[in-house]
Amino acid sequence: MVSKRTFRKPRLPARLVAVSWRDLLLIGLPVLVVTAALAWLVIEFLQPAPPNTIRLLGGPDNSIYRSTAERYKQIIEARGVKVVVLPSRGSQDNLQQLADPKSQADAGFVQGGLTDGVDISRLVSLGSLFPQPLMVYYRHHQPVEILSQLRGKRLAIGPEGSGTRALSLKLLKANAMDGPPTVLLDLAGQEAADALVAGTIDVAFLTGDSATPAVMRALRQAKGVELMNFQQANGYVRRLPFLSRFTLPEGAIDLGGNYPPTTYRLVGPTVELVARDTLHPALSDLLIRAAQEMHGKAGLFRDAGEYPAPLERDFPISADAQRYYKSGAQFFYRHLPFWLASLMDRLLVVLLPLAVLIVPATRIVPALYSWRVRSRIYRWYGALISLERAMLKENSPEQREAVLARLDEIEDAVNGIKTPLSFADQLYVLREHIGWVRHRLTSGMSQRSERLAAVDRG
């Protein structure tokens, strides 16, 4: 007798969809989370947006340092970044402010030889800008070519915080003249020049942070005032490595008036553009670009193109400065307005790391999606194979009825699978295989029933 469950009306799958959003979400969501996390890390830690303001330390009013800072301000602000020139007493004060974590300064002009006792571990150099000879003017009684000839005189060496004072003290100390009977006064610039002309002091030490070209010119023209010729220039350079030796050729300042009347030997440090190591690369590029425009031409003590230069002296050259001197400004900042270059630079910084993740993800996500959908189909093949093996062992009608019931459950489950249309062919193949197993099972049951009926008739 044939079981009433031998025949089963086939059912079509009722859950074919265009896309399995659940599978897509389970696979795509982790990728989106990782991508978002990476983007946040890049934005937060890799490279912040460049500030729109540079705080630059110059020097005292009317000094060369201050006028240089004001010129930097004009050059940089023409490119869309604000420059605030901070007050300063001079080169040494610049260094101390940059080294002070509480100071708001970003960069400043610092002459060589001032780092003793100062923590410069967080400071870097953007390059050497120009040589700065020490100009020693004295009241002429007899030629002075050795500093020790000025022992016991009244010397104006600049105020506290100025590079002029710090440099003068080093040279005077090397000659054991940094105390009595020599009198050290804190006069500088125009005040020192006026006192020297008036005869209330004997000597004025002047450098870029303590005088202007007008003061230097007035002293050159003053009667009874002479510029000291450093006869021991080579010796100073050997004793104090931060110094350089300079030559002021005869007539170099005024050919018609033949000034100087002879070739002078001078000594002095090099001025560096010093910044904190946290300075944004874009601002570093702007400062060096301004330095090139300001100091790249030939001068009294430099050749055209000689400065600015990445010469490592008291401070390490920053990595951004090394890159600039080697390759120039970053591409966007070279060709676009600063605000637009900043935006493009930020986008690039964010998008490049994301591309590293997104490009592989475009290959991995479809493969995972396909695997996940197929796995819902293929896992029923395991159940189907187990059922087929059971068919070979189960011989009683009750056992075969149980196998057939299990096959019905598998078919119902398969018909309820939510499958994208693109995988419908695989679902139909599985249904065909289920039908084939059912055919084998029902055929076997029919043959067994016929054999039992034949036995009964016999």
Secondary structure, DSSP 8 states (H G I E B T S, - for coil): ---TTS-------S-EES--HHHHHHHHHHHHHHHHHHHHHIIIII-----SEEEEE--STTSHHHHHHHHHHHHHHTTT-EEEEE--SSHHHHHHHHH-TT----EEEEETT--TT---TTEEEEEEEEE---EEEEE-SS---SGGGGTTSEEE---TT-HHHHHHHHHHHHTT-SSTTSEEE---HHHHHHHHHHTS-SEEEE-TTT--HHHHHHHHHSTTEEE---TTHHHHHHHSTT-EEEEE-TTSSBTTTTBSSS-EEEEE-EEEEEEETT--HHHHHHHHHHHHHHHSS-BTTB-TTT-SB---SSS-B-HHHHHHHHH-S-HHHHHS-HHHHHHHHHHHHHHHHHHHHHHHHHHHHHHHHHHHHHHHHHHHHHHHHHHHHHHHH--SHHHHHHHHHHHHHHHHHHHT--EEGGGHHHHHHHHHHHHHHHHHHHHHHHHHHHHHHHHHH-
